[in-house]
Amino acid sequence: MVINCPRGTADIFGDDISYRDFIIESAKKLFKLFNYSEIITPAFEHTEVFNRGIGQSTDIVKKEMYTFPDKKGRSLTLRPEGTAPVVRAIIEHKLYSKVPIKLFYVENMFRYERPQKGRMREFWQLGVEAAGVNSPLIDAEVIWLLALIFEELGFKNLKLLVNSVGCDDCRPPYINVFKKYIEPQVESLCPDCRERYNTNPLRIFDCKVRSCGTIIEDSPKIYSHLCSGCTQHFKAVTSLLKSLNISFAVKEDLVRGFDYYTRTIFEIISEDLESVQNALGGGGRYDRLIEQFGGPPVPSIGFAVGIDRTIVLMKQLNISCMQNEQENNVFVILLEQEFEGYGLEFLSYLRKHGIRCDISFEIKKIAAQIKWAEKNGFTHTAIIGGDEASSGIITVKRLKDFKQSQLNWKKDPQEINDIL
């Protein structure tokens, strides 16, 4: 019986590795420019971390977490998102003693949901968390960083959506207004939204059921019910985005999937894609979360990017991931088994010069090996036989036009730089 990987998980190899590395390396370069340092949290946490952080009324906590008891009966959960574990780490290690804190992560997450293209039960995210700054300036910088990541990856026609979900002062009165508006039609909502009506009404805005969207289409929006402090903060954020020449649209019904968000929230989508799977990344402020975890009041903001979704969209849009690949590389062809030692010496020479290379581990016809080298992305071949081993001169052939060069690699070690 063949054993396959569990449903909703995948083996990552081939082109997907190239895409994944390209995305992560591109993001890490930007994180360094913006002065972020890396944090790695455990793959599982005490369940309370997510119950308290994400919110009991969210779909993630209610339906999607992988929760299990350990051998002593303690409840543990595979992390479904990155912010709550980072907040736990900030408090545990008292990282808040020196603010601002700028952290980034690249980690796998786990959610029990229906697998589909770009959405798996085990998935990879990269994200940032910036803590200790209340100023709208950090909001603008974090949003700027998110937009730059996708520009660096080669995405065009991006649309940045921003909104404010208010604070503990203005959100409760708005929720009362919103609930009063939809109360006459509560029974027409989908089962999930009927429950959200009592537990977390704002989540109704994120429902994908068409009938629910129709019911709330003309409802009051929180954007029009912000207190003066939230209004001023959001105006400052949008003004700073304009200073950076970042195009954006205020989407008054934009919400995010976690209870911890306050004030600024944002999302970036690709306008080249019409499906609901066009969201590339998003995030927002969470000014009360560290305090709710038992730490001091530390205003914070962050975002997350789904690496798997980004790979899917890059492929759909034919965006290349080869920009940072080694341009020239060599496949070494052996004519006889007796030259294997000499071939390894030559591989060592190439690799010391930073040149990606490989060797034919089996003796086959030259034509077949050249064809294999072309198919697997090699730009040059080097053939080693008796003449090459005795003279020390190797013929290097460029595959795109079959131009040949003689390399006296032992006598002139630097000559390879002129040939490739």
C-alpha positions in Angstrom: 0.0 0.0 0.0 1.4 3.4 -1.0 1.4 6.0 1.8 0.7 9.6 0.7 1.3 12.8 2.6 -1.8 13.8 4.7 -4.6 15.7 3.0 -3.9 19.4 3.0 -0.1 19.1 3.1 2.4 18.9 0.3 6.0 18.0 -0.5 7.9 21.0 -1.8 10.5 20.4 -4.5 11.6 21.4 -8.0 10.4 24.8 -9.2 8.4 25.4 -6.1 11.6 25.4 -4.1 13.1 28.0 -6.5 9.9 30.2 -6.1 9.9 29.8 -2.3 13.6 30.7 -2.0 13.2 33.7 -4.2 10.3 35.0 -2.2 12.0 34.5 1.1 15.4 35.9 0.0 13.7 39.0 -1.6 11.7 39.6 1.6 14.7 39.2 3.9 16.7 41.8 1.9 14.0 44.3 2.5 13.6 43.3 6.2 17.3 44.0 6.6 16.9 47.4 5.0 14.1 48.3 7.3 16.1 47.1 10.4 14.1 44.0 11.3 15.7 41.0 13.0 14.4 37.4 12.8 12.5 35.5 15.4 11.7 31.7 15.4 8.9 30.5 17.7 7.9 26.9 18.5 5.7 25.1 16.1 3.2 24.5 18.9 2.1 26.6 21.9 -0.1 26.3 24.9 -3.7 26.5 23.5 -4.4 29.6 25.6 -2.0 31.6 23.5 -4.3 31.4 20.5 -7.6 31.4 22.5 -6.6 34.6 24.2 -4.8 36.2 21.2 -6.9 35.4 18.1 -10.3 35.4 19.9 -12.8 32.7 20.9 -15.3 33.9 18.4 -13.1 33.6 15.3 -13.4 30.7 12.9 -9.8 29.8 13.4 -10.2 29.1 17.2 -13.7 27.6 16.8 -13.1 25.3 13.8 -9.6 25.3 12.4 -7.0 24.7 15.1 -5.0 21.5 15.5 -5.3 21.1 19.3 -4.2 18.0 21.3 -3.3 17.1 24.9 0.3 16.1 25.7 1.2 13.1 27.9 0.5 15.2 31.0 -2.9 16.4 29.7 -1.8 19.9 28.9 -3.6 21.4 25.9 -1.2 22.3 23.0 -2.0 23.7 19.6 0.0 23.8 16.3 0.4 27.5 15.5 -2.3 28.7 13.1 -0.8 32.2 12.7 2.3 34.1 13.7 1.4 37.2 15.8 0.2 35.5 19.0 3.4 33.4 19.4 5.6 36.5 18.8 3.6 38.5 21.4 4.1 35.6 23.9 7.8 35.7 23.2 8.0 39.5 23.6 6.5 39.2 27.0 8.3 36.1 28.2 11.8 37.5 27.3 10.9 41.1 28.2 11.8 42.3 24.8 9.5 45.4 25.4 12.3 46.8 27.7 13.9 48.2 24.6 11.4 49.6 22.1 10.8 49.9 19.2 11.0 46.1 18.5 11.1 45.1 14.9 10.9 41.3 14.3 10.2 39.1 11.2 9.5 35.4 10.9 9.3 32.8 8.2 7.4 29.8 9.5 4.9 27.0 8.8 1.4 27.3 10.1 -1.4 24.8 10.5 -5.2 25.2 10.1 -7.8 22.5 9.7 -9.8 23.8 6.7 -10.9 22.6 3.3 -7.8 22.4 1.1 -7.9 24.3 -2.2 -5.4 25.9 -4.5 -3.3 28.3 -2.6 -4.8 27.3 0.8 -3.5 24.2 2.6 -3.7 22.8 6.1 0.0 23.2 6.5 1.2 26.4 4.9 4.1 28.9 5.1 4.0 32.5 6.0 6.4 35.3 6.3 5.5 38.4 8.4 6.7 41.2 10.5 5.7 42.6 14.0 6.7 46.1 15.0 6.0 46.9 18.7 6.4 49.9 20.9 5.4 52.8 18.6 2.0 54.5 18.7 2.8 57.0 15.9 1.0 56.6 12.5 4.5 56.8 11.1 5.1 53.1 11.9 1.7 52.2 10.2 2.9 53.9 7.0 6.3 52.2 7.1 4.9 48.7 7.7 2.4 49.2 4.8 5.2 50.5 2.7 7.3 47.4 3.4 4.4 45.1 2.5 3.9 46.8 -0.8 7.7 46.8 -1.6 7.8 43.0 -1.1 5.4 42.4 -4.0 7.0 45.0 -6.1 10.4 43.3 -5.6 8.8 40.0 -6.6 7.6 41.4 -9.9 3.9 41.9 -9.3 2.1 44.6 -11.3 -1.4 46.1 -10.9 -1.4 45.9 -7.2 -4.2 47.5 -5.1 -3.7 48.5 -1.5 -6.9 48.5 0.6 -6.9 50.3 4.0 -9.4 51.0 6.7 -9.7 51.6 10.4 -11.7 49.4 12.7 -11.5 51.9 15.6 -10.7 51.3 19.2 -12.3 50.3 22.4 -13.9 53.7 22.7 -15.6 53.9 19.3 -16.1 50.3 18.3 -18.7 49.2 20.9 -21.2 52.1 20.0 -20.7 51.3 16.3 -21.4 47.6 16.9 -24.7 48.5 18.6 -25.7 50.7 15.5 -24.7 47.9 13.1 -26.6 45.2 15.0 -29.7 47.4 15.2 -29.5 47.8 11.4 -29.4 44.1 10.6 -31.6 42.9 13.4 -34.7 42.6 11.2 -32.9 40.3 8.8 -30.8 38.2 11.3 -32.7 35.0 10.4 -31.8 35.5 6.7 -28.1 35.4 7.5 -26.1 32.2 7.0 -25.7 30.0 10.2 -22.2 31.3 10.8 -23.2 34.9 10.6 -26.2 34.4 12.8 -23.7 33.2 15.5 -21.3 36.1 14.6 -24.2 38.5 15.2 -24.0 37.7 18.9 -20.3 37.1 19.3 -18.4 39.2 16.8 -20.6 41.2 14.4 -17.8 42.8 12.5 -16.9 39.3 11.1 -20.1 39.4 9.1 -18.3 41.8 6.7 -15.8 39.0 5.9 -18.5 36.5 5.0 -18.3 35.1 1.4 -22.0 34.0 1.3 -23.7 36.3 -1.3 -26.9 36.7 0.6 -25.1 38.0 3.7 -23.2 40.5 1.5 -26.5 41.7 0.1 -28.0 42.2 3.6 -25.0 44.4 4.8 -24.3 46.1 1.6 -25.9 49.4 2.6 -25.3 49.1 6.4 -23.5 51.7 8.4 -19.7 51.3 8.2 -17.3 51.8 11.2 -15.2 54.2 9.1 -18.0 56.7 9.6 -18.3 56.1 13.3 -14.6 56.6 14.4 -13.8 58.6 17.5 -11.7 61.8 17.0 -8.5 60.0 18.0 -9.0 57.1 15.5 -10.0 59.6 12.8 -6.9 61.7 13.3 -4.7 58.6 13.4 -6.1 57.2 10.2 -5.9 60.6 8.4 -2.2 60.8 9.4 -1.6 57.3 8.0 -3.2 58.0 4.6 -1.3 61.3 4.5 2.0 59.6 5.0 1.2 57.0 2.4 0.6 59.8 -0.1 4.0 61.2 0.9 5.5 57.9 -0.2 3.5 58.0 -3.4 1.8 54.8 -2.5 -1.6 54.4 -4.2 -4.3 53.1 -1.9 -8.1 52.9 -1.6 -10.1 53.2 1.6 -12.4 50.2 1.8 -14.9 51.0 4.5 -16.1 47.4 4.9 -12.6 45.9 5.1 -12.1 43.7 8.2 -9.5 41.2 9.2 -10.0 37.7 10.5 -8.6 38.2 14.1 -10.2 39.9 17.1 -7.0 41.6 18.2 -6.9 44.3 15.5 -7.4 48.0 16.4 -7.3 51.1 14.2 -5.4 50.7 11.0 -5.9 47.5 9.0 -4.8 46.9 5.4 -4.7 44.3 2.6 -3.0 44.1 -0.8 -4.5 42.4 -3.7 -3.6 41.7 -7.4 -6.0 43.3 -9.8 -4.8 40.9 -12.5 -6.7 38.2 -10.8 -10.5 38.2 -10.4 -10.9 35.2 -8.1 -11.4 35.5 -4.3 -7.9 34.1 -4.1 -6.3 37.4 -5.2 -5.3 38.6 -1.7 -1.5 38.6 -1.4 -1.0 39.7 2.2 -2.4 42.0 4.9 -2.3 43.0 8.6 -3.0 45.8 11.0 -2.6 47.3 14.4 -3.1 45.4 17.7 -2.5 48.0 20.4 -4.1 46.0 23.3 -2.8 42.5 22.6 0.4 42.5 24.6 -1.4 44.0 27.5 -4.1 41.4 27.2 -1.4 38.7 27.4 -0.2 40.1 30.7 2.5 42.4 29.5 2.6 46.2 29.7 0.7 48.5 27.3 2.7 48.2 24.1 1.1 49.4 20.8 2.0 47.1 17.9 1.4 46.5 14.2 2.3 43.7 11.8 1.4 41.8 8.6 1.6 38.3 7.2 2.1 37.1 3.6 1.1 33.6 2.5 4.1 32.1 0.7 2.1 29.2 -0.9 -0.5 31.6 -2.2 2.2 34.0 -3.6 3.8 31.1 -5.5 0.4 30.2 -7.0 -0.2 33.7 -8.1 3.3 34.2 -9.5 2.8 31.1 -11.7 -0.6 32.3 -12.8 0.9 35.6 -13.8 4.0 34.1 -15.4 6.3 36.0 -13.0 9.8 34.5 -13.1 11.7 33.5 -10.0 15.1 33.2 -11.8 16.4 36.8 -11.4 18.8 35.8 -8.6 19.9 32.5 -10.0 23.6 31.8 -10.9 23.7 32.8 -14.6 26.4 30.4 -15.7 26.9 26.8 -14.6 28.7 23.7 -15.8 27.8 20.1 -16.3 31.0 17.9 -16.4 30.8 14.9 -18.7 33.2 11.9 -18.1 34.1 9.7 -21.1 35.5 6.9 -19.0 35.2 5.7 -15.4 38.9 5.9 -14.8 38.7 9.7 -15.0 36.4 10.1 -12.0 39.1 11.3 -9.7 40.2 13.9 -12.2 36.6 14.9 -12.6 36.2 15.5 -8.9 39.3 17.6 -8.8 37.7 19.8 -11.6 34.4 20.0 -9.6 36.3 21.2 -6.6 38.0 23.8 -8.7 34.7 25.1 -10.1 33.0 25.2 -6.7 35.9 27.1 -5.2 35.2 29.7 -7.8 31.5 29.9 -6.8 30.3 28.1 -10.0 27.3 25.8 -9.7 28.2 22.5 -11.3 27.5 18.7 -11.4 29.0 15.6 -13.0 27.8 12.6 -14.9 27.7 9.8 -12.4 27.2 7.2 -15.1 29.1 6.8 -18.4 26.7 7.5 -21.3 26.8 8.8 -24.8 28.0 12.4 -25.1 24.9 13.5 -27.0 22.5 12.1 -24.4 24.4 13.9 -21.6 24.5 17.2 -23.4 20.7 16.9 -24.0 20.2 16.2 -20.3 22.4 19.2 -19.3 20.3 21.5 -21.6 17.0 20.1 -20.2 18.2 20.7 -16.6 19.2 24.3 -17.0 23.0 24.0 -17.4 24.6 26.7 -19.6 28.0 25.0 -20.3 29.4 21.5 -20.5 33.0 20.3 -19.9 34.1 17.0 -21.3 36.9 15.0 -19.6 38.6 12.1 -21.3 42.2 10.9 -21.8 43.5 13.9 -23.6 42.1 16.3 -21.0 43.5 14.3 -18.1 47.0 14.1 -19.6 47.2 17.7 -20.9 45.3 19.5 -18.1 43.3 21.4 -20.8 39.6 21.1 -20.7 37.2 22.1 -23.5 34.2 24.2 -22.1 31.2 24.4 -24.5 28.5 27.1 -24.2 25.2 25.3 -25.0 23.2 28.2 -26.4 25.6 28.6 -29.4 28.1 25.7 -29.0 31.0 28.2 -28.7 34.1 26.4 -27.3 36.9 27.6 -25.1 40.1 25.9 -23.9 40.6 26.1 -20.2 44.1 25.4 -18.8 42.6 25.3 -15.3 45.6 24.2 -13.3 48.1 26.6 -14.9 45.7 29.6 -14.9 43.1 29.2 -12.1 41.4 32.5 -12.8 40.9 31.9 -16.5 37.4 30.3 -15.8 36.1 33.9 -15.0 36.9 35.0 -18.6 35.3 31.9 -20.2 31.9 31.9 -18.2 
